[in-house]
Amino acid sequence: MSKKPQQTVFIIDDDEAVRDSIKELAESVGLKAECYTSAPAFLDAFEPVQPGCIVLDVRMAEMSGLVLQSKLNALGYTTPVIVITGHGDVPMAVQAMKNGAVDFIQKPYRDQFLLDSINSALEQDAATRPLSTVENDLDKHLAELTKREKEVLAHLQAGSTAKEIARALCISPRTAEAHRRNLLQKLGVSSVKKLILLLTPRKERNQDS
């Protein structure tokens, strides 16, 4: 069995002292950390398959933290973001949270407060990453479905039960249930609820969250 890659705390701040401080804090509790001096430097190096979270400063010379956050969203990257700033205000906080930040923290911050936020973001990434992995192969998995399984899938997306699907397709409830079970297995999900989430466009999921 292949070893799961270690989660990484990606620190982006143009203040060297802040970068080093957060890196030292993360490593003091056994977390892996990488530092970047600017948003463009991070974008050039970042691989979205790497599990972890991002600790991001708002005010930076080449590209602001909020602009980077928007670019990550546009690229479809789901790595959780914690926004920090020494010049925070309400509009910035609102925009950061609208962009999907898991937290907005003002400097100077308490070490334990930041660690708690980082751990929460890492837990979120670990919980959502399996879904993202399946999502990347969705087209391939959908192509593997039989014609009947695709028909059952359409009814599941419409909220139909196995009995309702059976009546609509003129098959037995047991057969409808078998098709449901097979398509869930092919798509790599354990429940209809997870299936519907998987098939919901990412933008809609973000708006509902």
ABEGO torsion letter per residue (X at the ends): XBBBBBBBBBBBBABAAAAAAAAAAAAAAGBBBBBBABAAAAAAABBAABBEBBBBBABBAABBAAAAAAAAAAAGBABBBBBBBAABBAAAAAAAAAAGBABBBBOBBBAAAAAAAAAAAAAAAAAAAAAAAAAAAAAAAAAABBAAAAAAAAAAAAGBBAAAAAAAAGBBAAAAAAAAAAAAAAAGBABAAAAAAAABBAAAAAAAX
